[in-house]
Amino acid sequence: MANCDLSAFFKIGYGLYVITTNDGKRDNGMICNTVVQVTIEPLRIAVTINKGNYTHDVVRETGRMNVNVLAESAPFAVFQNFGFRSGRDADKFEDVAFSRSENGLAVLEKDCNAVFSLTVEQYIDLGSHGMFICAVTEARTLSDAASMTYAYYHASVKPKPETKPKAKGWICPICGYIYEGEDLPPDFICPICKHPASEFQPI
Ligand SMILES: Cc1cc2nc3c(=O)[nH]c(=O)nc-3n(C[C@H](O)[C@H](O)[C@H](O)COP(=O)(O)O)c2cc1C
């Protein structure tokens, strides 16, 4: 690989979106960050989707999708529903309230601030992903709420893994003796006052 510091890629800013589709039987949605307006005259938006995702196959087949722009108010449950499982195995709209745009596809009014209806003009095969260059057939503002960015998602929406602070040592609360080390053996006895490990406190 060229001289690439992979952490530099985390500095690229993105928004977060739910791409809604319909395969003729049911509605589906997928979380996506690779959405960008590419031309103004005519209005065009590019969306890049992993070929393994059901949404990729449905858009290839139907040539249509909606881009729902997530607002900062969207809870983690929205990401779990639309981003961590596939429409091949789950009905992601089972418990979700939605309306429809002129093209008949789902619009997520509650957690989004805008929606774009797209018709595919070109498909670019990128190997692992497909890039859809699309004409905009409808665009609607839903609210004035701030758009969710990938940085906001990481800082304020995605739950942090629970990390217990490691103890640098353990103190006997009776005599003040300090045991140095993260792990106090359960059968340890204070060498000064003979109190057991269960009474020691982490420091
Ligand atoms: C924060 C986040 C960003 C994502 N961005 C993309 C993306 O840009 N392109 C993509 O193909 N998948 C992306 N995904 C993964 C899809 O949302 C995920 O694979 C989804 O389960 C696909 O659903 P489907 O099989 O019903 O289409 C993202 C997931 C998360 C949680």
The ligand as an ORCA input file, in Angstrom:
! r2SCAN-3c Opt
* xyz 0 1
  C     -22.873      4.083     11.405
  C     -23.056      3.150     10.222
  C     -22.687      3.562      8.936
  C     -22.846      2.696      7.831
  N     -22.502      3.133      6.579
  C     -22.679      2.315      5.489
  C     -22.369      2.771      4.160
  O     -21.961      3.923      3.942
  N     -22.542      1.906      3.125
  C     -23.010      0.624      3.323
  O     -23.136     -0.132      2.354
  N     -23.319      0.158      4.576
  C     -23.177      0.987      5.657
  N     -23.486      0.548      6.924
  C     -23.897     -0.869      7.111
  C     -25.361     -1.159      6.760
  O     -26.238     -0.214      7.370
  C     -25.702     -2.585      7.276
  O     -24.849     -3.519      6.653
  C     -27.168     -2.967      7.096
  O     -27.453     -4.050      7.961
  C     -27.536     -3.370      5.663
  O     -28.907     -3.683      5.653
  P     -29.638     -4.398      4.407
  O     -28.977     -5.757      4.195
  O     -31.083     -4.516      4.834
  O     -29.466     -3.530      3.201
  C     -23.363      1.399      8.032
  C     -23.757      0.984      9.337
  C     -23.607      1.855     10.418
  C     -24.032      1.392     11.803
*
